[in-house]
Amino acid sequence: MMSLPSNPPELPPRVFDDGDYERIDAGLADTDRLLADSYPGDAGTRQPVHTVYVPADRYSPSLAADWGQQALAAAAEAGGIRRLAELVGLAPGLAAEIAPRVEAKLRDEPIEDLRIDFEDGYLAAGRSQDPDATEDAEAIRAADQVTAAIASGTATPFIGIRFKCLEEATRRRGLRTLELFVSRLVQSGGVPEGLVLTLPKVSTVDQVKAMVYAVERLESSLGLRPGRLGFEVQVETPQIIIGADGSHPVAQLPHQADGRITALHYGTYDYSASLQIAAAYQSMEHPAADFAKEVMQLAVAGTGIRLSDGSTNVLPVGDADQREEAWKLHARLVRRSLERGFYQGWDLHAHQLPTRYIATYAFYREGLPKAAERLGNYVRQTAGAVLDEPATARALAAFVLRGVQCGAVGADEVHASTGLSELDLTHLAHPRLAQPRLAQPRPAHSRAAEQTPASTVAAPAAEPQGASR
């Protein structure tokens, strides 16, 4: 160990005086504000591993449990979770390790994030002579069903709606559905903490600004605190990736939405179709998809906005051979997304749930031993085979924390191998948080406490505080 000299050398004369420091501080004040305000980093709260979309007319409080039972039955027909895990490529030891965890997940929390769909998956016009009246009624019914799910304890941790986009043809219909759904939730007792609103087919920054105005009006009119309502943006059009002026509008979104955007979701099939890619080749792993997602990743890095990959429409629902091929594809695509930093994706059918959790749990459990060893060495300042810098230590902690949050890894086993609690992991992964919070799911049964009577609020809030994420 190097020791300091008993007589340190004489320091050279100072060059920078207080005036120099003040001048540099003044010149970088805008940069300091930009980094502090626009790049706060991730909040450390739980991010769901997937989003399930169901047409609005098919949602009921029992849907999550029903999907879980269907998933378990499909896996059992294929020989069980362990056999299915081996089928999609896991080593026998790892398959045996994760099988009980996946089975428990499918019983206890088969769906983490549920979106009641009033957009592409909803076809009121084909079922009714008065589609507007039908959608009005079903928007209210959806809110009532969410309230019932909360009351019965069957609500998923994250839940909300996807309404129609803000293009001219569907704009008023979409806003009306949004208004009815949120208003009814408030009328029935409040907005759940896990509420998620999804704005589809965004093509310009102005559409996001319009959405900011819409949620501000809802908050002010319904007595919700300013900033209570955030929303996701679906990246489904090439115009949001490269605009008419050659810029990347998606990179402007985090800085034009007053902190309201919680996530960007890639829309596999709308985006691919917009690029004239033949249907047979539309995929989450098409080079065009990878380009769009890389731009999305760069656009939101450091902002705290999360990312979700899209879906595969190849469903495991045919004969045994077809199911096996579809499961292999789904598991491989889930793993591919995770390796590329997309920790969430879409699932379209109950039979995709087993491979969602098999691939996700395998990803975290395979990486845990090395990550825990390196993390433990870093915390204890023990020499190891890899010399990790603080940024890498944060990435290691974030990886392990995500594994704990989704159920792939136990907090007790992390503590045993690293000496770190879940709260320690959160602090280490997200050191910029002024008041770090233990990462927990936002339970859908928890109602916002900030509500005030709507009659006491007369105008839209002028200074929204940023959406809860």
N, C-alpha and C positions, 0 to 999 in steps of 0.2 A: 504494500500500500504506500503510495507516495505521500511524503510528509512535507508540510510547508516550510520554507526557509525561515530560520529564526530572525533574520533581518531582511524583510521584503525589499525588493529594489525600489528606488525612488521613482514615483510616477512622473511621466512627462507632463508638460504644461497642458492645461485644458484648452481645447479649441472651441467646443460648443458652450455658449453661455445661456442664461435663462431666456434671453431674447431669441436665440436660435431655436430652442425647444418650443417656445410659444409659436414661432413662425411656422415650424413644421407641423405642430398640433393644429394650427388654424388651417393649413393647407390640406390636412388629411381629415378634417372634421366631417366632411360629407362621406368620405370612405368609412370612417368609424361608425357613423349613423347607419349607413347602408348595411354594413356587416352585422351590426347589432339588431337592426329592425327587420331586415329582409332575409338574413341567414342565421336564424336562431338555433338551427340543428333540430334533430328529432326530439319529440317530447318524452320518449321512453315509455309511453303507454302501449298497451297491447294492440297489435295490428292483427286482424283476422287473417287466417291462411288462405281463405277463399271467400267468394261471394256466390251465393246461389240465387238464380233468377227464376221466379215463377209468375205466370200470368195472374193478374189481379183477381180474376174471377175464380181462381183455383186455390187461393190462400185460405187457410184456416189455422187456428191455434195448434192443431194436432199435426201440422204438416212436417215439422222438424222430426218429431218422433216417428211419424210414418215413414219418412225417408230413411231414418236410421234403421228401422226394421227391414225395409226393402233392401238396404245395403247389406245388412247382416245375412239376410236370406240368400241374396245373390252370391255372396262370398261363400256361404255354406254349400250352396249348390256346386261351386267350383272346387270344393274340397277344404274350405276354411281359410281364414285370414293368413295363416302360416303358409299354406300351400300356394295361395295367391301371391304372397310376397316373394316366394321362391320363383314362381312363374314369371314375374316381372323382372327378375334378375338379381334378387338379394341372395347373399350367401345363407346357407341353412342356419348358422348361428345367429346372424343378425335377424333373420326372419322370425326365429323363435323368440328373440329378445323383444321385438316390437309388437308381435301378434297380440299379447294380452293388452297392451296399451291401446292399440287400434280398436280392438273389440270394445274396451271400456269407453273409448271416445264415441264410437258409433251408438252405444247405448245411452250415454249420459249427455253428450253434446254433439250430435251428428252434424249440425249446421252452425257455423260460427257467425256468419253474416248473411242475412236474407233480404233480398230486394223484391218487393211487390211491384210487378212490372205493368205499367200503363203505356209502354212504348211498343217496341217491335213484337214482344210476346203477347200483346193484348189486342184483340180484334173485335171491339164492340160493334163496329160497323157491320160486321157479318152476322151478328147475333140479334140485332135489334133494328126496328124501323126508326127509332129515335136514339142514335148512338150517344148524343150529348147527354140526354137524360139518363141513359144507362151508365155512362161513365161517372156522372155526378153521383148517382146512387152507390156505385161501387167504390168510389173514392171515400165516401162516408163509411161504407161497410168495411173497407180495409182498415180505416182508423179504429173502428169499433172492434174489429178482430184483433188488432194489435193490443188494444186496451184489455181485451179479454185474455189474451195470451199472457200479458204481464200479470194480471190478477191471478191466473191459474198457475203461474210459475213455468209456463211452457215457452215463453218468448226466447228467442235467440239473443246472445249478448249484443249483437248489432242488428238493427232492422230499420227498414225505411222503404221509400218508393223511388222508382225511376219513372218520371213523367215525360211527356212528349217534348221535343226539342223546341228551341226558340226561333227556328226558321219561320217565315211568314205564314206558311200554310197551317202550321200546328201550334203557333205561339200562344194564342189565347186559350186554346183547349188545354195545353200543358200547364199554363199558369193557373187556370181554374181548378184543375185537379190538385195541384200543389196547395192552393189556398184552402180547398175543402178538406184535404187530408190533415194539414197542420192545424187548421182551426178546430176541427173535430177532436183531435188529440188534446188540445188545450181545453176545450169544452168538457172533455171527459175526465180531466184530472191533471193534465200536464204533458210536457214533451219528455219522452224517455231519454236518459243519458246516452243510450246507444243509437239514437236516431241518425240515419244517414239519408241524405237527399242526393239523387244522382241526376246531373244535367247531361243529356246525351247529345251527340252529333255537333259538338262545338266546332265552329269554323273560323270565328274571329274573336278578338279580345273584347269587342263591343258586346257580344252576346254574354260574356262573363260579367261585364260591368252591369248589364241589364239584370242579370241574376242577383248580383249584389244588391241592387236597388229593390228587387222583389223581396228578398229575405229581410231587408231593413224595414220595408213596409209591413211585412207580417209581424216582425218583432214589435214594432211600435203600436200596431193596431191590436195585437193580442196580449200585450203586457209582458212580453218576454224581455229579458235583459238584452241590451245591445251586444251583438256578437254571438248570441246563443246559437244561431243557425248557421252551420257551415254546409258545404256541399262538395261532392265529387264532380270532376270533369271527365267525360269520356272523350278520348282521342280517337276519333273515327273518320276524320276527313283529312286529306292531304293539305288542305289550306291552313290548318292549324300548325302543321309542321313547317311548311314553307309558304309564306304569304305572297300576295301579289307583288309586294315591293322587294321580294327576295329575303326578307327577314324571317326569323323563327318566332311566330306569335306565341307558341307554347312557352317560350322562355320569358315572355312578358307577363304571362298570367299570374305568377306568384306575386308580382309587384304592382298589379292593377286590381287586386281583389280584396284589399283591406284584410288580409289574413283569413279570408273565408274558405279558401280551397283546402280541403283535407286530403285529397288524393287525386291522382290521374290514373284512369283505367284505359288500357288499350283495347280497342274494339276490332277484333281480328277480321271479321267478315265484311263489315261496312268499309273498313279502310282498304282491304284487299280489293274489293269490288270497285272502289273508287279509282284504283290504279289499273283497272282492266285486267287484273290477274284472273285467269280461268278458274272456275269453281273447283276443279280437281286439284289445283295447286295452292289454294288459299289455306294458309297455315300459320300458326304461331311462330314457326321457325323459318318461314320464307325470308330471304334476304331483305325484302322491302319491310317486313315486320321488324326485323332486327334493327334496321336503320331508324325507323320511327321510334322504337323503344330506346335506342341509344340517345337520340335527341331528347326524348322525355327525361331520361335519367340525368343528362347534363343540365336540363332546364331547371330541375327542382333540387339539385344537389345542395345540401346545406339549408334548405328552406324549411324543412320539417314536413313538407308535403310528401305523402307516400305514393308508392307505385303499385299498380296491379297489372299483371299480364292478362291476356284474354282467355279464350276457351278453345276447346276442340269439339267439333260437332260430330265426331265419330264416336258413337255411343255403344257401350257394351250391352246390347239388348237383343241380339239375334241368337243364332245357335251357339253351341259351346265354342267352336273354333272362332266365330266372329267376336264373341265376348272376350276371349283370351287375347286376340290381336288388338282389340280396342283398349283393353286394360293395359297391355304392354305400351301402347302408344301414349295413353294418358299418363302413366307413371313416368315414362321417359320425358315427356314434355313438362311435367311438374318439376322433375329434377333439373331439367335444363333451365327453367325459369329461376329456380332457387340459386343455381350456380352463377347466374348472371345478375343477381341482386334484386330480382322481382320476387318478393316474399308472399305474394298474394296472387290468386288467379280466379277464374270463373269456373263453376261447375254447373252443368245443365241437366243432370239426371242423377237420381239416387244411386245408380250403380257406379257412378264415378267417385263416390265418397270413399270406398275402401282404398282405391289406389291414390287418392288425394292424400290420405293420412299415412298410407304405407310409404309413399315416396317422401313425404315431408318428414316423418319421424325417422326414416332411415338417414336422410340428409343430416339431421342434427345429431343422431346417435353415432353415426360414423365419424363425424367431426369432433365429437365431444372429448375423447381421450387426449388428442393432441392439443386441442384448444385449451382444455383445463390444465394440462401440463405447462404450456407456455404462459397461461395466465397466472398460474401459481408461481412460476419462476419470476415473472415480472413483478408481482406483488411482493414477493419475499426477497426480491433482488438477488435471486440465485442464478448462477451461471448455467446456461443450457446450450443446446445445440443451435438454437436460433436466438439472435439478439434482437429483441422487439423494441421498437420505438413507441412512444406514447400513442401515436395515431393507430398503430397496429394493435396495441393493447385495448384501445377503445373498440376496434372492430372485433377483436376476440370476445370481449365482454358482451357486445351487442349480439353476437352470434349465439353465445350461451344463453343470454337472456331471452332471446326469441324462442329457443328450444324449451326453456322453462315455461314461458307464457302459453305455448300451444299444447303443452302436455307431453312432448317427446322426451323431456328430461326432467328429473325430479330435483327440486331445490335442495333436498337433503344430500343427494349424491354430488351436486356441485359444491356444496359446503364441505363435504368430506374430502374432496380432492383439491380444493383451492383455498378453503377457509373463508370463502366469500358467501354472504347471504344474498338473497335476491335484491335487497335494497342496496347492498354494496355493488352488485353488478350494475344496477341502474345508475348509481353515482359514477362508476368508472366508465360506463358506456356513454354517458351523457353529462360530462363535467360542466358544460356551459349552462346547465339549468340552475337558475338562481336559487330555487327551492325545489330540489329534486323530489319527485313523488314516486312512491313504490308503484311499479307498473302493475295495473290490475285491469281486468276486463271492465268495460262500462256496462253494468247490468241494465238490460232493457226495462227491468221493473223499477229502476230508480228514477224518480221524477225530479226535474229541475226545481231547485228551491228558490230560484230568483224571481219567480213570477210575481207580478203585481197586477191588481185589477186593471183590465183593459181600459176602463173608463178614466183612469188616472193619467193615461198617456195620450197626448193629443197630436203629436207629430212624429215623423220618422227621426230616429237618432242621427245626429250630425256626425258624431265621432265614434263609430263602432270600435269595439275593443279587440276584435279578432275572434274567430270561431273557436269553440272548444274542439279539441282534436282527440 
